[in-house]
Amino acid sequence: MRLSESELRSRGAAFRELHDGPEPFVIPNPWNAGTARILAGLGFPALATTSAGLAVSLGLPDGANLLDRETVLANAHEIVTATPLPVSADLESGFAETPEGVAGTVRAAADAGLVGGSIEDATGLPGDPVRPLAEAVDRVTAAVEAARGLPFPFTVTARAENFLYGRPDLDDTIRRLQAYEEAGADVLYAPGLPSADAVRAVCTSVGRPVNALAGSQQPALDVAALAACGVRRISLGSTLSRAALGGFVRAAREVLDHGTFGFVAQAPPYGDVNQWMTHG
């Protein structure tokens, strides 16, 4: 099912407005239609895809360039059509080596029904994991120009990946985010920031909304603490998918190691699950 232009305009506008609300919002990351419906039924206002959650659901490791654009956008479309919520996608590094290719990915994301997407400055190369700044800026610029050419609001999130790839350089991360802001990115994101001070430094150094990854700070910061740092959006990344896997593994180990079924008491009732799938 392809979304109409009016539906895309409605979802795109709703997603933009969430970033301007009085409090930050949490955007959870489903990995298929079923988990999208559950999250919508629980009351979340928007959804984002997860490359890690998708990879594991397909029996693949994350971060090894094993997911292609077609697979990622097909999964995104599945999530888009499962609920009426706006959806933003993890578009990784744009699935392209050129700025023109990144622009093509943004247009393809829009065709899939997405109203937002993130572009990383990672290379996928173990020995040289982060792109030179000028090259990364050109790619963000291309993504923004492609988004502005769409007939509905498409929110571009630019990601600085230093802390995920063993480069804990806060000053360089801030320089990158400032450059991406200048290039027109709507939201700025540095996953893996290790502390409240680092999150606060990023938020006070840029003028666009900042997305923070929940659970990466030590000690972990809750919604109120991230709000106090200036964060406008909080994503859960792969954490929900890993939490689901944790429950699955604990249940399986209980059966295998103890021959008991205590985990059943923690499982949602069959009727609730069916209701989520019907009304999600």
Secondary structure, DSSP 4 states (H G I P E B T S, - for coil): -PPPHHHHHHHHHHHHHHTTSSS-EEE---SSHHHHHHHHHHT-S-EE--HHHHHHHTT--SSSS---HHHHHHHHHHHHTTSSS-EEEE-TTTT-SSHHHHHHHHHHHHHTT-SEEEEE-B-S-TTS-B--HHHHHHHHHHHHHHHHTSSS--EEEEE--GGGGT---HHHHHHHHHHHHHTT-SEEE-TT--SHHHHHHHHHH-SS-EEEETT-SSSPP-HHHHHHHT--EEE-TTHHHHHHHHHHHHHHHHHHHH---GGGGGSPPHHHHHHHHHH-
